[in-house]
């Protein structure tokens, strides 16, 4: 990548062979992240240059704010005064999110926009003001935007102001690191060290140290571009949860350094911001990151340190790969149809599947390393997650490596990941846990097929006609049904979540079992049949799934659940069909049921497994 920087000389970025090899294995050290960060600095400056060029065509876009050139001049002055300070500020992940967002808005591409353009563009003014304060410029004033009564200054925090309308303009005045932000006679003071008067919310920083490695991150609930896409109001209620986040991050960091220090070191170098989110449903952590926001991750408030530690690993894998993608493409094109991703409910583009498999290599490595030190139920969960993702990642890598759309770099990356995955298979997993993990894999795959693969109606009709005539099933190699995304696909992990409840919280699981009819209130998507299956009551679950299907239900969950219970009961031919081509069994069953009741298990045994 060659760039001409607005504040530096032209630079060509190259990633050394050693660093690429480490990334291709799913790893990378602090030095690797340094290489990526150097390129990200250039990328960020290119983004800013693109914003300036786009605004030059619409000078009125700044509205009631000073011209963009004034904000840029202040940013340049701050950089000349304190280059390292401004470089760190420009590396702030949300600056990248903002630049990408405002460029899409300026260019008229698809973006959800609320409010006048000048409010979005004014983030540059807020950035310049923050740079001036942090750099300790002798004195300056600059007007900045106010959204819903809050004036945000990136990396510093923000002020609550008595705006009488959604969009307003405040003035920042600063001298030697101390500043005020004022609107309509109301003034809030603050400084670069985090102090401020009433109405000022400083951005909290968490510092955790373990084993000689230190993590320093901002807990950002204030920046309007923290949620990776469109602007978001500050979440001031998060203030009450800051102490809990400090505790969890400290505990997670200690665990990560103890379990896999080689993954902690690059995170310490390249993670700058954690964006707290409200707690998600148990065992369904919500997390996200984005290529424009190198060094930031959104994370739902976790239950415990292991959940947070594996999430840090997960999202930092995405962050590293996003940095690599800023240097070189991994694909030459996207295939026509989307693909199976074992960690998602929906079909994914090839690029998204690459991101996912890279993340889950890291996740699997974490669970692998955590197993020896985990105790009690935590060890069982670690075994389960390791076995589940070991199988899914290995299969996904094998599929990805056949894709013709890969670049040479993409092929080399996948080869390195496959080498890492190959080392997992010598690791023993307790037999009972391994069987549960394999069932969870089969369950997700079957549900996904039932949602997203549509068998050829002529094929289904041929099978139905043969069945009605008492003939053997039709011979022939039928092509894999195409992928047609079902927007209603949700919670394909439900039975795995119930199993995790049973493994980690026997008392809580017992409470769920007391009222099977209401289990869906605690575990979204769960039914009484699912609860029985997770409890090991296979016969009861089998009858409940059959009862649901006897009503004519086409529920993917019920059909896949029947496949699980059929396998557990030793009915192999039917189980194989319900595992490998459940969508065909369901389609034939629907055609035959129009005449008279049909036993789904008998039909599945007759249809048999796919040739593949």
ZAKOLMI-43846 format. One record per residue (C-alpha): residue in three letters; y, z negated, x. Coordinates in steps of 0.2 Angstrom, whole numbers, plus 5000, padded with zeros to 4 digits. Example, Ala and Ser with C-alpha at 12.3 -4.5 7.8 and 13.67 -1.06 7.14 Angstrom:
ATOM   residu   north     up   east
ATOM      ALA    4978   4961   5062
ATOM      SER    4995   4964   5068
END
This chain:
ATOM   residu   north     up   east
ATOM      UNK    5000   5000   5000
ATOM      UNK    5017   5005   5007
ATOM      UNK    5033   4998   5000
ATOM      UNK    5051   4999   5003
ATOM      UNK    5058   4981   5000
ATOM      UNK    5076   4978   4993
ATOM      UNK    5078   4963   5005
ATOM      UNK    5067   4968   5020
ATOM      UNK    5061   4983   5030
ATOM      UNK    5046   4994   5024
ATOM      UNK    5029   4986   5026
ATOM      UNK    5012   4993   5025
ATOM      UNK    4999   4981   5019
ATOM      UNK    4981   4981   5025
ATOM      UNK    4967   4969   5022
ATOM      UNK    4957   4965   5037
ATOM      UNK    4938   4969   5037
ATOM      UNK    4934   4951   5038
ATOM      UNK    4944   4946   5023
ATOM      UNK    4938   4960   5013
ATOM      UNK    4920   4955   5017
ATOM      UNK    4923   4937   5012
ATOM      UNK    4931   4943   4995
ATOM      UNK    4916   4955   4992
ATOM      UNK    4904   4940   4994
ATOM      UNK    4914   4931   4980
ATOM      UNK    4923   4920   4993
ATOM      UNK    4938   4920   5005
ATOM      UNK    4947   4907   5015
ATOM      UNK    4965   4901   5016
ATOM      UNK    4968   4915   5028
ATOM      UNK    4962   4928   5015
ATOM      UNK    4974   4921   5002
ATOM      UNK    4988   4922   5015
ATOM      UNK    4984   4940   5017
ATOM      UNK    4985   4943   4998
ATOM      UNK    5001   4932   4996
ATOM      UNK    5009   4943   5009
ATOM      UNK    5005   4958   4999
ATOM      UNK    5010   4949   4983
ATOM      UNK    5027   4946   4990
ATOM      UNK    5030   4964   4992
ATOM      UNK    5023   4968   4975
ATOM      UNK    5035   4955   4967
ATOM      UNK    5050   4963   4976
ATOM      UNK    5044   4980   4970
ATOM      UNK    5044   4973   4952
ATOM      UNK    5062   4966   4954
ATOM      UNK    5068   4983   4961
ATOM      UNK    5060   4992   4946
ATOM      UNK    5069   4980   4934
ATOM      UNK    5085   4984   4943
ATOM      UNK    5082   5003   4942
ATOM      UNK    5078   5002   4924
ATOM      UNK    5093   4992   4920
ATOM      UNK    5104   5004   4929
ATOM      UNK    5101   5016   4915
ATOM      UNK    5106   5003   4902
ATOM      UNK    5121   4993   4909
ATOM      UNK    5125   4986   4892
ATOM      UNK    5107   4977   4891
ATOM      UNK    5114   4961   4898
ATOM      UNK    5124   4958   4882
ATOM      UNK    5135   4942   4883
ATOM      UNK    5128   4938   4901
ATOM      UNK    5136   4943   4917
ATOM      UNK    5131   4960   4923
ATOM      UNK    5114   4960   4931
ATOM      UNK    5122   4965   4948
ATOM      UNK    5131   4948   4948
ATOM      UNK    5114   4939   4946
ATOM      UNK    5106   4950   4959
ATOM      UNK    5121   4946   4971
ATOM      UNK    5118   4927   4969
ATOM      UNK    5099   4929   4972
ATOM      UNK    5103   4939   4988
ATOM      UNK    5116   4926   4994
ATOM      UNK    5103   4912   4991
ATOM      UNK    5090   4922   5001
ATOM      UNK    5102   4924   5016
ATOM      UNK    5106   4906   5015
ATOM      UNK    5088   4899   5014
ATOM      UNK    5076   4914   5015
ATOM      UNK    5060   4903   5015
ATOM      UNK    5066   4894   4999
ATOM      UNK    5069   4910   4990
ATOM      UNK    5053   4918   4996
ATOM      UNK    5044   4903   4988
ATOM      UNK    5054   4905   4972
ATOM      UNK    5050   4923   4971
ATOM      UNK    5032   4919   4973
ATOM      UNK    5033   4908   4957
ATOM      UNK    5019   4917   4946
ATOM      UNK    5030   4917   4930
ATOM      UNK    5043   4928   4939
ATOM      UNK    5029   4941   4939
ATOM      UNK    5024   4939   4921
ATOM      UNK    5043   4941   4916
ATOM      UNK    5045   4956   4927
ATOM      UNK    5030   4965   4919
ATOM      UNK    5036   4960   4902
ATOM      UNK    5054   4965   4903
ATOM      UNK    5049   4982   4912
ATOM      UNK    5038   4986   4897
ATOM      UNK    5052   4982   4885
ATOM      UNK    5065   4991   4895
ATOM      UNK    5054   5007   4895
ATOM      UNK    5049   5006   4877
ATOM      UNK    5031   5003   4879
ATOM      UNK    5021   4993   4868
ATOM      UNK    5026   4975   4869
ATOM      UNK    5029   4961   4856
ATOM      UNK    5047   4957   4857
ATOM      UNK    5057   4944   4848
ATOM      UNK    5075   4942   4850
ATOM      UNK    5088   4952   4859
ATOM      UNK    5084   4961   4875
ATOM      UNK    5098   4952   4885
ATOM      UNK    5089   4935   4882
ATOM      UNK    5073   4942   4891
ATOM      UNK    5083   4951   4904
ATOM      UNK    5093   4935   4907
ATOM      UNK    5078   4927   4915
ATOM      UNK    5084   4935   4931
ATOM      UNK    5101   4926   4929
ATOM      UNK    5091   4910   4927
ATOM      UNK    5080   4914   4942
ATOM      UNK    5096   4917   4952
ATOM      UNK    5104   4901   4947
ATOM      UNK    5088   4892   4952
ATOM      UNK    5088   4900   4969
ATOM      UNK    5106   4895   4971
ATOM      UNK    5102   4877   4967
ATOM      UNK    5086   4876   4978
ATOM      UNK    5095   4885   4992
ATOM      UNK    5109   4873   4992
ATOM      UNK    5123   4886   4991
ATOM      UNK    5140   4878   4993
ATOM      UNK    5146   4882   4975
ATOM      UNK    5143   4895   4961
ATOM      UNK    5143   4897   4943
ATOM      UNK    5133   4909   4932
ATOM      UNK    5129   4911   4914
ATOM      UNK    5111   4910   4908
ATOM      UNK    5102   4912   4892
ATOM      UNK    5097   4898   4880
ATOM      UNK    5082   4900   4869
ATOM      UNK    5080   4889   4854
ATOM      UNK    5091   4876   4861
ATOM      UNK    5083   4876   4878
ATOM      UNK    5089   4883   4895
ATOM      UNK    5075   4886   4907
ATOM      UNK    5077   4887   4926
ATOM      UNK    5062   4893   4934
ATOM      UNK    5053   4880   4945
ATOM      UNK    5066   4867   4942
ATOM      UNK    5064   4863   4923
ATOM      UNK    5076   4865   4909
ATOM      UNK    5089   4857   4898
ATOM      UNK    5089   4854   4879
ATOM      UNK    5106   4859   4873
ATOM      UNK    5114   4859   4855
ATOM      UNK    5114   4877   4852
ATOM      UNK    5118   4881   4834
ATOM      UNK    5108   4897   4834
ATOM      UNK    5092   4904   4842
ATOM      UNK    5100   4913   4856
ATOM      UNK    5115   4907   4865
ATOM      UNK    5123   4907   4883
ATOM      UNK    5125   4892   4894
ATOM      UNK    5134   4890   4911
ATOM      UNK    5126   4883   4926
ATOM      UNK    5138   4876   4939
ATOM      UNK    5132   4870   4956
ATOM      UNK    5137   4864   4973
ATOM      UNK    5126   4859   4987
ATOM      UNK    5110   4856   4977
ATOM      UNK    5118   4847   4963
ATOM      UNK    5121   4856   4946
ATOM      UNK    5126   4855   4928
ATOM      UNK    5121   4866   4914
ATOM      UNK    5133   4866   4899
ATOM      UNK    5135   4873   4882
ATOM      UNK    5149   4870   4869
ATOM      UNK    5156   4855   4879
ATOM      UNK    5138   4847   4881
ATOM      UNK    5133   4845   4899
ATOM      UNK    5117   4841   4907
ATOM      UNK    5116   4837   4926
ATOM      UNK    5101   4840   4937
ATOM      UNK    5097   4843   4955
ATOM      UNK    5084   4852   4966
ATOM      UNK    5074   4836   4969
ATOM      UNK    5069   4834   4950
ATOM      UNK    5082   4822   4945
ATOM      UNK    5093   4824   4929
ATOM      UNK    5103   4816   4915
ATOM      UNK    5097   4814   4897
ATOM      UNK    5092   4831   4891
ATOM      UNK    5085   4837   4907
ATOM      UNK    5066   4840   4909
ATOM      UNK    5060   4842   4926
ATOM      UNK    5045   4852   4930
ATOM      UNK    5031   4839   4935
ATOM      UNK    5022   4842   4951
ATOM      UNK    5004   4835   4954
ATOM      UNK    4998   4831   4972
ATOM      UNK    4980   4827   4975
ATOM      UNK    4972   4824   4992
ATOM      UNK    4954   4824   4997
ATOM      UNK    4944   4827   5013
ATOM      UNK    4959   4832   5022
ATOM      UNK    4964   4846   5009
ATOM      UNK    4979   4844   4998
ATOM      UNK    4982   4853   4981
ATOM      UNK    5000   4854   4975
ATOM      UNK    5003   4862   4958
ATOM      UNK    5017   4862   4945
ATOM      UNK    5012   4857   4927
ATOM      UNK    5022   4870   4918
ATOM      UNK    5025   4868   4900
ATOM      UNK    5043   4874   4901
ATOM      UNK    5045   4892   4908
ATOM      UNK    5046   4904   4894
ATOM      UNK    5034   4916   4903
ATOM      UNK    5021   4904   4907
ATOM      UNK    5009   4910   4894
ATOM      UNK    5006   4927   4903
ATOM      UNK    5012   4938   4889
ATOM      UNK    5027   4936   4877
ATOM      UNK    5040   4922   4879
ATOM      UNK    5035   4905   4873
ATOM      UNK    5046   4890   4868
ATOM      UNK    5044   4874   4879
ATOM      UNK    5030   4863   4873
ATOM      UNK    5039   4846   4875
ATOM      UNK    5025   4837   4867
ATOM      UNK    5015   4840   4883
ATOM      UNK    5026   4826   4891
ATOM      UNK    5014   4813   4883
ATOM      UNK    4999   4821   4891
ATOM      UNK    5006   4823   4909
ATOM      UNK    4997   4807   4916
ATOM      UNK    4980   4812   4909
ATOM      UNK    4983   4829   4917
ATOM      UNK    4987   4821   4934
ATOM      UNK    4971   4810   4933
ATOM      UNK    4960   4825   4928
ATOM      UNK    4967   4836   4942
ATOM      UNK    4965   4822   4955
ATOM      UNK    4947   4819   4950
ATOM      UNK    4943   4838   4949
ATOM      UNK    4951   4841   4966
ATOM      UNK    4941   4827   4974
ATOM      UNK    4925   4834   4966
ATOM      UNK    4929   4852   4971
ATOM      UNK    4932   4846   4989
ATOM      UNK    4916   4836   4990
ATOM      UNK    4905   4849   4982
ATOM      UNK    4912   4866   4988
ATOM      UNK    4926   4863   5001
ATOM      UNK    4925   4882   5005
ATOM      UNK    4931   4886   4988
ATOM      UNK    4944   4872   4988
ATOM      UNK    4954   4878   5003
ATOM      UNK    4959   4895   4996
ATOM      UNK    4964   4887   4980
ATOM      UNK    4975   4874   4989
ATOM      UNK    4984   4889   4997
ATOM      UNK    4986   4900   4982
ATOM      UNK    4987   4890   4966
ATOM      UNK    5005   4886   4962
ATOM      UNK    5005   4882   4943
ATOM      UNK    4994   4875   4930
ATOM      UNK    5000   4878   4912
ATOM      UNK    4992   4865   4901
ATOM      UNK    4986   4870   4884
ATOM      UNK    4980   4859   4869
ATOM      UNK    4961   4854   4870
ATOM      UNK    4949   4867   4865
ATOM      UNK    4933   4864   4855
ATOM      UNK    4920   4855   4866
ATOM      UNK    4911   4866   4878
ATOM      UNK    4923   4880   4874
ATOM      UNK    4936   4879   4887
ATOM      UNK    4951   4891   4885
ATOM      UNK    4958   4897   4901
ATOM      UNK    4967   4913   4907
ATOM      UNK    4976   4921   4921
ATOM      UNK    4984   4938   4924
ATOM      UNK    4987   4950   4938
ATOM      UNK    5006   4949   4937
ATOM      UNK    5005   4930   4939
ATOM      UNK    4996   4927   4955
ATOM      UNK    4994   4908   4957
ATOM      UNK    4995   4903   4939
ATOM      UNK    4982   4898   4926
ATOM      UNK    4982   4892   4908
ATOM      UNK    4969   4879   4905
ATOM      UNK    4965   4869   4889
ATOM      UNK    4965   4850   4892
ATOM      UNK    4947   4847   4898
ATOM      UNK    4935   4834   4894
ATOM      UNK    4931   4828   4911
ATOM      UNK    4933   4833   4930
ATOM      UNK    4918   4844   4931
ATOM      UNK    4925   4855   4917
ATOM      UNK    4942   4856   4925
ATOM      UNK    4934   4859   4943
ATOM      UNK    4923   4874   4937
ATOM      UNK    4938   4881   4927
ATOM      UNK    4949   4880   4943
ATOM      UNK    4936   4890   4952
ATOM      UNK    4934   4902   4938
ATOM      UNK    4952   4907   4936
ATOM      UNK    4955   4908   4955
ATOM      UNK    4942   4921   4956
ATOM      UNK    4952   4931   4944
ATOM      UNK    4968   4928   4954
ATOM      UNK    4960   4934   4970
ATOM      UNK    4953   4949   4962
ATOM      UNK    4970   4953   4954
ATOM      UNK    4978   4952   4972
ATOM      UNK    4965   4964   4979
ATOM      UNK    4968   4976   4964
ATOM      UNK    4987   4976   4970
ATOM      UNK    4980   4984   4986
ATOM      UNK    4967   4996   4981
ATOM      UNK    4959   5002   4965
ATOM      UNK    4941   4999   4961
ATOM      UNK    4939   5012   4948
ATOM      UNK    4943   5030   4946
ATOM      UNK    4942   5030   4927
ATOM      UNK    4936   5020   4912
ATOM      UNK    4920   5025   4904
ATOM      UNK    4921   5032   4886
ATOM      UNK    4912   5017   4878
ATOM      UNK    4915   4998   4882
ATOM      UNK    4901   4987   4889
ATOM      UNK    4891   4971   4887
ATOM      UNK    4899   4956   4895
ATOM      UNK    4888   4941   4893
ATOM      UNK    4903   4929   4893
ATOM      UNK    4912   4937   4879
ATOM      UNK    4909   4940   4861
ATOM      UNK    4917   4958   4862
ATOM      UNK    4913   4974   4871
ATOM      UNK    4924   4975   4887
ATOM      UNK    4931   4989   4897
ATOM      UNK    4923   4992   4914
ATOM      UNK    4938   4985   4923
ATOM      UNK    4937   4969   4912
ATOM      UNK    4919   4968   4916
ATOM      UNK    4922   4969   4935
ATOM      UNK    4934   4954   4933
ATOM      UNK    4922   4944   4923
ATOM      UNK    4907   4946   4934
ATOM      UNK    4918   4942   4949
ATOM      UNK    4924   4926   4940
ATOM      UNK    4906   4921   4936
ATOM      UNK    4900   4923   4953
ATOM      UNK    4911   4909   4957
ATOM      UNK    4906   4899   4942
ATOM      UNK    4888   4901   4947
ATOM      UNK    4891   4896   4964
ATOM      UNK    4900   4880   4958
ATOM      UNK    4885   4875   4947
ATOM      UNK    4873   4879   4961
ATOM      UNK    4883   4867   4973
ATOM      UNK    4886   4854   4960
ATOM      UNK    4868   4851   4955
ATOM      UNK    4863   4840   4970
ATOM      UNK    4877   4828   4968
ATOM      UNK    4877   4827   4949
ATOM      UNK    4868   4813   4940
ATOM      UNK    4860   4810   4924
ATOM      UNK    4865   4822   4910
ATOM      UNK    4877   4831   4921
ATOM      UNK    4863   4837   4932
ATOM      UNK    4854   4844   4918
ATOM      UNK    4869   4853   4912
ATOM      UNK    4872   4860   4930
ATOM      UNK    4854   4866   4931
ATOM      UNK    4856   4874   4914
ATOM      UNK    4873   4883   4918
ATOM      UNK    4867   4888   4935
ATOM      UNK    4851   4896   4927
ATOM      UNK    4860   4904   4913
ATOM      UNK    4874   4912   4923
ATOM      UNK    4862   4917   4938
ATOM      UNK    4852   4928   4926
ATOM      UNK    4867   4935   4917
ATOM      UNK    4877   4939   4933
ATOM      UNK    4862   4947   4942
ATOM      UNK    4859   4958   4927
ATOM      UNK    4877   4963   4925
ATOM      UNK    4879   4967   4944
ATOM      UNK    4864   4978   4943
ATOM      UNK    4872   4988   4928
ATOM      UNK    4889   4989   4936
ATOM      UNK    4882   4996   4952
ATOM      UNK    4875   5011   4943
ATOM      UNK    4892   5016   4936
ATOM      UNK    4899   5033   4943
ATOM      UNK    4917   5027   4940
ATOM      UNK    4917   5016   4955
ATOM      UNK    4928   5019   4970
ATOM      UNK    4920   5017   4987
ATOM      UNK    4929   5000   4988
ATOM      UNK    4922   4995   4971
ATOM      UNK    4904   4999   4977
ATOM      UNK    4906   4989   4993
ATOM      UNK    4913   4974   4983
ATOM      UNK    4898   4975   4971
ATOM      UNK    4886   4976   4985
ATOM      UNK    4893   4960   4993
ATOM      UNK    4892   4951   4976
ATOM      UNK    4874   4957   4974
ATOM      UNK    4870   4950   4991
ATOM      UNK    4877   4933   4986
ATOM      UNK    4868   4933   4969
ATOM      UNK    4851   4937   4978
ATOM      UNK    4852   4920   4987
ATOM      UNK    4852   4911   4970
ATOM      UNK    4834   4916   4966
ATOM      UNK    4825   4904   4978
ATOM      UNK    4833   4889   4970
ATOM      UNK    4821   4880   4959
ATOM      UNK    4827   4874   4941
ATOM      UNK    4817   4862   4930
ATOM      UNK    4805   4872   4919
ATOM      UNK    4811   4865   4903
ATOM      UNK    4829   4868   4907
ATOM      UNK    4825   4886   4913
ATOM      UNK    4817   4890   4897
ATOM      UNK    4832   4884   4887
ATOM      UNK    4844   4894   4898
ATOM      UNK    4833   4910   4896
ATOM      UNK    4833   4907   4877
ATOM      UNK    4852   4906   4878
ATOM      UNK    4853   4922   4887
ATOM      UNK    4842   4931   4875
ATOM      UNK    4851   4924   4861
ATOM      UNK    4868   4930   4866
ATOM      UNK    4862   4947   4871
ATOM      UNK    4853   4949   4854
ATOM      UNK    4868   4944   4844
ATOM      UNK    4879   4955   4854
ATOM      UNK    4868   4970   4850
ATOM      UNK    4868   4966   4831
ATOM      UNK    4887   4965   4831
ATOM      UNK    4891   4980   4842
ATOM      UNK    4876   4993   4842
ATOM      UNK    4874   5004   4827
ATOM      UNK    4857   5013   4827
ATOM      UNK    4856   5031   4822
ATOM      UNK    4853   5031   4803
ATOM      UNK    4841   5045   4805
ATOM      UNK    4830   5034   4817
ATOM      UNK    4831   5019   4805
ATOM      UNK    4826   5031   4790
ATOM      UNK    4811   5038   4800
ATOM      UNK    4805   5020   4804
ATOM      UNK    4807   5015   4786
ATOM      UNK    4798   5030   4779
ATOM      UNK    4783   5027   4791
ATOM      UNK    4782   5009   4786
ATOM      UNK    4782   5013   4768
ATOM      UNK    4768   5026   4771
ATOM      UNK    4758   5014   4780
ATOM      UNK    4759   5024   4796
ATOM      UNK    4761   5018   4814
ATOM      UNK    4779   5017   4820
ATOM      UNK    4786   5033   4826
ATOM      UNK    4784   5038   4844
ATOM      UNK    4798   5045   4854
ATOM      UNK    4811   5039   4866
ATOM      UNK    4826   5035   4856
ATOM      UNK    4843   5034   4865
ATOM      UNK    4852   5018   4866
ATOM      UNK    4863   5016   4851
ATOM      UNK    4882   5018   4855
ATOM      UNK    4893   5003   4856
ATOM      UNK    4905   5002   4840
ATOM      UNK    4915   4986   4842
ATOM      UNK    4914   4974   4828
ATOM      UNK    4930   4964   4826
ATOM      UNK    4921   4951   4817
ATOM      UNK    4911   4945   4831
ATOM      UNK    4914   4927   4835
ATOM      UNK    4905   4912   4843
ATOM      UNK    4890   4920   4850
ATOM      UNK    4888   4905   4861
ATOM      UNK    4885   4893   4846
ATOM      UNK    4867   4888   4849
ATOM      UNK    4871   4886   4868
ATOM      UNK    4885   4874   4863
ATOM      UNK    4874   4864   4852
ATOM      UNK    4861   4863   4866
ATOM      UNK    4875   4856   4878
ATOM      UNK    4879   4843   4865
ATOM      UNK    4861   4837   4865
ATOM      UNK    4860   4837   4884
ATOM      UNK    4876   4828   4887
ATOM      UNK    4879   4817   4872
ATOM      UNK    4863   4812   4863
ATOM      UNK    4873   4800   4852
ATOM      UNK    4886   4813   4847
ATOM      UNK    4872   4825   4844
ATOM      UNK    4863   4812   4833
ATOM      UNK    4879   4811   4822
ATOM      UNK    4879   4829   4820
ATOM      UNK    4861   4829   4814
ATOM      UNK    4865   4816   4801
ATOM      UNK    4874   4829   4790
ATOM      UNK    4868   4846   4795
ATOM      UNK    4878   4854   4781
ATOM      UNK    4894   4849   4790
ATOM      UNK    4890   4854   4808
ATOM      UNK    4901   4869   4807
ATOM      UNK    4916   4857   4806
ATOM      UNK    4912   4851   4824
ATOM      UNK    4904   4866   4831
ATOM      UNK    4912   4882   4824
ATOM      UNK    4900   4895   4818
ATOM      UNK    4885   4882   4818
ATOM      UNK    4873   4881   4803
ATOM      UNK    4859   4869   4799
ATOM      UNK    4847   4881   4805
ATOM      UNK    4856   4881   4822
ATOM      UNK    4856   4862   4823
ATOM      UNK    4837   4861   4819
ATOM      UNK    4834   4874   4833
ATOM      UNK    4845   4864   4846
ATOM      UNK    4836   4848   4841
ATOM      UNK    4819   4856   4845
ATOM      UNK    4813   4857   4827
ATOM      UNK    4808   4875   4829
ATOM      UNK    4797   4877   4813
ATOM      UNK    4811   4870   4802
ATOM      UNK    4824   4882   4810
ATOM      UNK    4812   4896   4808
ATOM      UNK    4810   4893   4789
ATOM      UNK    4829   4891   4787
ATOM      UNK    4833   4908   4796
ATOM      UNK    4820   4916   4785
ATOM      UNK    4827   4909   4769
ATOM      UNK    4844   4915   4774
ATOM      UNK    4838   4933   4778
ATOM      UNK    4828   4933   4761
ATOM      UNK    4845   4933   4752
ATOM      UNK    4849   4950   4760
ATOM      UNK    4860   4942   4774
ATOM      UNK    4864   4954   4788
ATOM      UNK    4870   4939   4799
ATOM      UNK    4868   4943   4817
ATOM      UNK    4867   4924   4820
ATOM      UNK    4852   4922   4808
ATOM      UNK    4843   4938   4815
ATOM      UNK    4845   4932   4833
ATOM      UNK    4840   4914   4828
ATOM      UNK    4824   4921   4820
ATOM      UNK    4821   4930   4837
ATOM      UNK    4822   4913   4846
ATOM      UNK    4811   4904   4834
ATOM      UNK    4798   4918   4833
ATOM      UNK    4797   4917   4852
ATOM      UNK    4796   4898   4852
ATOM      UNK    4781   4900   4840
ATOM      UNK    4772   4912   4851
ATOM      UNK    4774   4927   4840
ATOM      UNK    4777   4939   4855
ATOM      UNK    4777   4956   4847
ATOM      UNK    4790   4952   4834
ATOM      UNK    4800   4941   4847
ATOM      UNK    4801   4956   4859
ATOM      UNK    4807   4968   4845
ATOM      UNK    4820   4955   4840
ATOM      UNK    4826   4952   4858
ATOM      UNK    4827   4971   4864
ATOM      UNK    4832   4980   4848
ATOM      UNK    4836   4968   4834
ATOM      UNK    4849   4980   4827
ATOM      UNK    4835   4993   4823
ATOM      UNK    4824   4979   4815
ATOM      UNK    4838   4974   4804
ATOM      UNK    4843   4992   4799
ATOM      UNK    4825   4996   4794
ATOM      UNK    4823   4979   4785
ATOM      UNK    4839   4984   4775
ATOM      UNK    4832   5000   4769
ATOM      UNK    4815   4993   4765
ATOM      UNK    4821   4978   4756
ATOM      UNK    4829   4990   4742
ATOM      UNK    4811   4992   4736
ATOM      UNK    4803   4975   4738
ATOM      UNK    4803   4960   4748
ATOM      UNK    4799   4962   4767
ATOM      UNK    4794   4949   4779
ATOM      UNK    4806   4951   4794
ATOM      UNK    4793   4944   4806
ATOM      UNK    4779   4956   4801
ATOM      UNK    4792   4971   4801
ATOM      UNK    4798   4966   4819
ATOM      UNK    4780   4966   4825
ATOM      UNK    4777   4983   4818
ATOM      UNK    4794   4990   4825
ATOM      UNK    4790   4983   4842
ATOM      UNK    4800   4982   4858
ATOM      UNK    4811   4996   4865
ATOM      UNK    4803   5007   4878
ATOM      UNK    4816   5000   4891
END
